[in-house]
Structure formats: C-alpha cells, structure tokens
C-alpha cells in the first residue's frame, strides 16, 4: 500500500497493524506535513461493527482536545477505505519501554509520565467519558518524556441522572490485565474505573508485570474481583512505600476506597517519589 494516496495523504511508512486496523505515517500532499492515519484492514472495511468502533474512536478524540491526548485531524467515512487522520507523534508506547526494560528512562521520567497521563484522564472524565482501556499500550511516550493517550474505541459516556437507573448491561469489554471489578461485572462506570486501570498500569511500570497473572482469562478476571494484589515493593524493592501504597489504593476492589478522581491521584503524585534514591 506504500506510495498510495488516500484522501489527499500519501502513505509513507507502516507503523503497526492490530486485529482490525493499521496505522501509517502519512504526508499531506498539499502541505507536506506529516500525520498518522488509522484505517481498517481491507477485510474489515465494510463491516458495520468495526466501522462504528473506528468512527466512535475518532469522534471521542475530537471531543476531548487536550495537549496529552492524541489530536484527531480528519475523518473519512468512505466505503472502501474508512480511516481517520491524527497528529503524528513519533514515540514508542509505555508498554514497549517496559518490555525493553528501560529502567533508567522510567526512573528519570516516570513521575512526569504518570502526571501527564493522569492530567489527560482527569480532563477526559470531566468531559463525561470513561476511557475503559487505560493500559501501557495506549500511552505513547516520546524520548523527551512527552505523553499522548490514544485509542478511544471502547470509551463510554459516564451515566448521569436517570441513565443510571435505566442502565442496561452490555458485553464486557476491555483488556483483562487492567479491568476494574465493576467493568468486569458490566456495571455503570465512572472515572474511578479508569483510576483502577491506571493503578494496574502504574504497578506494571515499576515492577515489569501487571498486578495479577493467571492461566486463563476467567481466573484472571476472578483475581481482579477477589484477590488482594501483592505490594509492588515485593517485585521491586526500589519502589517507595508511599507510591506502593498509592498504587494499592487505586487497585481497591470497591471504587469508594480508591482516590475519588484523577485530581486526587494528581495531588498525591505531586507528593511522592516512585523510586528510592539510588545508593552510590
């Protein structure tokens, strides 16, 4: 598909392919400015379910313009090549940096990365949306430590007023290693569900592993609902007690026992170190 032009953008470089879509670095033919394009795979292009997810992701992104949220530029609803264009943010995901064991980078930039992500999620929740898929894969981190949150395909409106009482259970969606107990149970969600997922992401960032592991998806989801997570300090003694305690609070089974929102999380992040100072 390289060198092909779609909607006035030339496809330059393939970045990643997912289960239903792919992302390309593109250049706008008229201005020669670089952007990223997310388009459905050819075999998914006419599937109404996958089209809806793609357009939903673009629409949510357009509604929540924020410096730490990927900026959506243009949406194309064509039958053959549905796609949207977004800012080009040259970076790897936080997941990639964890997998590569970039310990020095995470030690130096970790607190700032988490504060930027929490600021963006506070804004998103305040706009009435729950992300529902907060995880290291969906946090892009440039080498400068600059952050963008991506992927709003399963973002959901926070129910208010009467909609809380007429809530209809829907199919459980999300990534198993990061889902809150109420998300697993398909209950009405507010920002505290994202706080739980953020806590699971923080846990993985400082330990290299998510808070729970299991042999099957069912067992993993059961652990989220019933099992108390081990302190991050168990897997990484360099994690401070203050940060470990904050992470465990975010991972509380009952949402009432978590920080009340991301503003609360931010206040606490400003006052804690993630890691103990290195000894000479």
DORO-300611 format. One record per residue (C-alpha): residue number from 0; x, y, z. Coordinates in steps of 0.5 Angstrom, whole numbers. Each point is the difference from the previous one (the first is absolute). Layout:
# residues N
[atom NUM,[X,Y,Z]],
...
END
This chain:
# residues 280
[atom 0,[0,0,0]],
[atom 1,[6,5,0]],
[atom 2,[0,6,-4]],
[atom 3,[-7,-1,-1]],
[atom 4,[-4,7,1]],
[atom 5,[-7,0,5]],
[atom 6,[-4,6,1]],
[atom 7,[6,4,-2]],
[atom 8,[5,-3,4]],
[atom 9,[6,-4,-2]],
[atom 10,[1,-7,4]],
[atom 11,[8,0,2]],
[atom 12,[1,-5,5]],
[atom 13,[-4,-5,3]],
[atom 14,[1,1,8]],
[atom 15,[-5,-6,3]],
[atom 16,[-5,-5,-2]],
[atom 17,[-5,-2,5]],
[atom 18,[-6,-5,0]],
[atom 19,[-5,4,-4]],
[atom 20,[4,6,-3]],
[atom 21,[7,3,-1]],
[atom 22,[4,7,1]],
[atom 23,[4,3,-5]],
[atom 24,[5,6,0]],
[atom 25,[-3,5,-6]],
[atom 26,[1,6,-3]],
[atom 27,[-5,5,-2]],
[atom 28,[1,1,-8]],
[atom 29,[-1,8,0]],
[atom 30,[4,2,6]],
[atom 31,[5,-6,1]],
[atom 32,[-2,0,8]],
[atom 33,[1,-7,3]],
[atom 34,[-6,-3,3]],
[atom 35,[-2,-7,3]],
[atom 36,[-6,-4,-4]],
[atom 37,[-4,-5,3]],
[atom 38,[-4,-5,-5]],
[atom 39,[-4,-6,1]],
[atom 40,[3,-6,-3]],
[atom 41,[-3,-2,-7]],
[atom 42,[-4,-6,2]],
[atom 43,[-3,5,6]],
[atom 44,[-1,6,-4]],
[atom 45,[-8,-2,-2]],
[atom 46,[-1,-3,7]],
[atom 47,[-5,5,4]],
[atom 48,[2,-2,7]],
[atom 49,[8,1,-2]],
[atom 50,[-2,7,-4]],
[atom 51,[-4,2,6]],
[atom 52,[6,-1,5]],
[atom 53,[4,4,-4]],
[atom 54,[-4,6,-1]],
[atom 55,[-2,0,7]],
[atom 56,[7,0,2]],
[atom 57,[1,6,-5]],
[atom 58,[-6,3,3]],
[atom 59,[2,0,7]],
[atom 60,[7,2,-1]],
[atom 61,[-3,6,-4]],
[atom 62,[-4,2,6]],
[atom 63,[6,0,5]],
[atom 64,[5,4,-3]],
[atom 65,[6,0,6]],
[atom 66,[8,1,-1]],
[atom 67,[1,-7,3]],
[atom 68,[-6,-3,-5]],
[atom 69,[2,-2,-7]],
[atom 70,[-4,5,-4]],
[atom 71,[-5,-2,-6]],
[atom 72,[1,4,-6]],
[atom 73,[-5,-3,-5]],
[atom 74,[-5,-6,-1]],
[atom 75,[-1,-3,-7]],
[atom 76,[-6,-5,0]],
[atom 77,[1,-3,-7]],
[atom 78,[-3,-7,-1]],
[atom 79,[7,-3,-3]],
[atom 80,[5,4,5]],
[atom 81,[-3,2,6]],
[atom 82,[5,4,4]],
[atom 83,[2,6,5]],
[atom 84,[6,4,0]],
[atom 85,[3,2,6]],
[atom 86,[6,4,3]],
[atom 87,[7,-4,-2]],
[atom 88,[3,-1,7]],
[atom 89,[7,-3,-1]],
[atom 90,[1,-5,6]],
[atom 91,[-1,-7,3]],
[atom 92,[-5,-2,5]],
[atom 93,[1,0,7]],
[atom 94,[-1,-8,-1]],
[atom 95,[6,0,-5]],
[atom 96,[4,4,5]],
[atom 97,[-2,-5,6]],
[atom 98,[1,-6,-4]],
[atom 99,[7,3,-2]],
[atom 100,[2,0,7]],
[atom 101,[2,8,-1]],
[atom 102,[0,1,8]],
[atom 103,[5,6,0]],
[atom 104,[-5,3,-5]],
[atom 105,[-6,-2,4]],
[atom 106,[3,2,7]],
[atom 107,[2,7,-3]],
[atom 108,[-7,2,-4]],
[atom 109,[-5,-5,4]],
[atom 110,[-3,5,4]],
[atom 111,[-1,5,-5]],
[atom 112,[-2,-5,-5]],
[atom 113,[-6,-2,5]],
[atom 114,[-1,7,2]],
[atom 115,[-2,2,-8]],
[atom 116,[-4,-7,-1]],
[atom 117,[-4,2,7]],
[atom 118,[-1,7,-2]],
[atom 119,[-3,-2,-7]],
[atom 120,[-4,-5,3]],
[atom 121,[-3,5,5]],
[atom 122,[-2,4,-6]],
[atom 123,[-3,-6,-4]],
[atom 124,[-4,-2,7]],
[atom 125,[-2,7,1]],
[atom 126,[-3,1,-7]],
[atom 127,[-4,-6,1]],
[atom 128,[4,-6,-2]],
[atom 129,[3,-6,2]],
[atom 130,[6,-3,-4]],
[atom 131,[-1,-7,2]],
[atom 132,[6,-3,-3]],
[atom 133,[6,4,4]],
[atom 134,[6,-4,0]],
[atom 135,[7,1,-2]],
[atom 136,[-1,-2,-8]],
[atom 137,[-5,6,0]],
[atom 138,[5,5,3]],
[atom 139,[5,3,-5]],
[atom 140,[7,3,3]],
[atom 141,[5,3,-4]],
[atom 142,[7,0,2]],
[atom 143,[-1,7,3]],
[atom 144,[-5,-3,4]],
[atom 145,[-6,4,-3]],
[atom 146,[-6,-4,0]],
[atom 147,[-6,-2,-4]],
[atom 148,[-6,-4,2]],
[atom 149,[-3,-4,-6]],
[atom 150,[-6,-5,-2]],
[atom 151,[-7,2,2]],
[atom 152,[-3,-5,-4]],
[atom 153,[-4,-3,6]],
[atom 154,[-1,7,4]],
[atom 155,[-6,0,3]],
[atom 156,[-5,6,3]],
[atom 157,[0,1,7]],
[atom 158,[-7,-2,2]],
[atom 159,[-4,6,4]],
[atom 160,[-7,2,3]],
[atom 161,[-5,-5,-3]],
[atom 162,[5,-4,-4]],
[atom 163,[3,-3,6]],
[atom 164,[-7,-3,2]],
[atom 165,[-1,-3,-8]],
[atom 166,[7,-3,0]],
[atom 167,[0,-6,-5]],
[atom 168,[5,-5,1]],
[atom 169,[5,0,-6]],
[atom 170,[5,-5,-2]],
[atom 171,[6,1,4]],
[atom 172,[6,3,-4]],
[atom 173,[7,2,2]],
[atom 174,[7,-3,1]],
[atom 175,[0,-6,5]],
[atom 176,[6,2,4]],
[atom 177,[-3,7,1]],
[atom 178,[-7,0,1]],
[atom 179,[-3,2,6]],
[atom 180,[-5,-4,4]],
[atom 181,[-6,4,-2]],
[atom 182,[2,0,-7]],
[atom 183,[0,-8,0]],
[atom 184,[-7,0,3]],
[atom 185,[-2,5,-5]],
[atom 186,[-3,5,5]],
[atom 187,[0,7,-1]],
[atom 188,[6,3,0]],
[atom 189,[3,7,2]],
[atom 190,[7,3,0]],
[atom 191,[2,-5,6]],
[atom 192,[0,-6,-5]],
[atom 193,[6,4,-4]],
[atom 194,[3,1,6]],
[atom 195,[1,-7,2]],
[atom 196,[2,-2,-7]],
[atom 197,[5,6,1]],
[atom 198,[3,-3,6]],
[atom 199,[1,-7,-3]],
[atom 200,[4,4,-6]],
[atom 201,[4,3,6]],
[atom 202,[1,-7,3]],
[atom 203,[3,-2,-7]],
[atom 204,[4,6,-1]],
[atom 205,[4,-1,7]],
[atom 206,[0,-8,0]],
[atom 207,[0,-2,-7]],
[atom 208,[-6,-4,1]],
[atom 209,[-8,1,1]],
[atom 210,[-3,-1,7]],
[atom 211,[-3,-7,-2]],
[atom 212,[2,-5,-4]],
[atom 213,[-4,-7,-2]],
[atom 214,[0,-6,-4]],
[atom 215,[-7,2,-3]],
[atom 216,[-4,7,-1]],
[atom 217,[-5,-3,4]],
[atom 218,[5,-1,6]],
[atom 219,[3,7,-1]],
[atom 220,[-7,4,0]],
[atom 221,[-1,-4,6]],
[atom 222,[6,2,3]],
[atom 223,[-2,8,-1]],
[atom 224,[-6,-1,4]],
[atom 225,[2,-4,6]],
[atom 226,[8,-1,1]],
[atom 227,[4,6,3]],
[atom 228,[6,2,-4]],
[atom 229,[7,-1,3]],
[atom 230,[3,6,1]],
[atom 231,[5,3,-6]],
[atom 232,[5,0,5]],
[atom 233,[0,-8,0]],
[atom 234,[2,0,-7]],
[atom 235,[5,7,0]],
[atom 236,[3,2,7]],
[atom 237,[2,6,-3]],
[atom 238,[-8,3,0]],
[atom 239,[-1,4,5]],
[atom 240,[-5,-2,6]],
[atom 241,[-4,7,-2]],
[atom 242,[-1,-2,-7]],
[atom 243,[-1,-7,1]],
[atom 244,[-6,2,5]],
[atom 245,[-3,5,-5]],
[atom 246,[0,-6,-6]],
[atom 247,[-3,-5,5]],
[atom 248,[-6,6,2]],
[atom 249,[-1,1,-8]],
[atom 250,[-1,-8,0]],
[atom 251,[-5,0,6]],
[atom 252,[-6,-5,-2]],
[atom 253,[-5,5,2]],
[atom 254,[0,6,-4]],
[atom 255,[-2,4,6]],
[atom 256,[7,-2,3]],
[atom 257,[4,3,-6]],
[atom 258,[2,7,-1]],
[atom 259,[-6,4,-1]],
[atom 260,[2,2,-7]],
[atom 261,[7,2,-4]],
[atom 262,[0,6,3]],
[atom 263,[1,-3,7]],
[atom 264,[5,-5,-4]],
[atom 265,[4,6,-2]],
[atom 266,[0,3,6]],
[atom 267,[3,-6,3]],
[atom 268,[5,-1,-6]],
[atom 269,[3,7,2]],
[atom 270,[2,-2,7]],
[atom 271,[3,-7,-2]],
[atom 272,[6,-3,-3]],
[atom 273,[-1,-6,-4]],
[atom 274,[7,-3,2]],
[atom 275,[5,1,6]],
[atom 276,[6,4,-2]],
[atom 277,[6,-5,-3]],
[atom 278,[6,-1,5]],
[atom 279,[7,2,-2]],
END
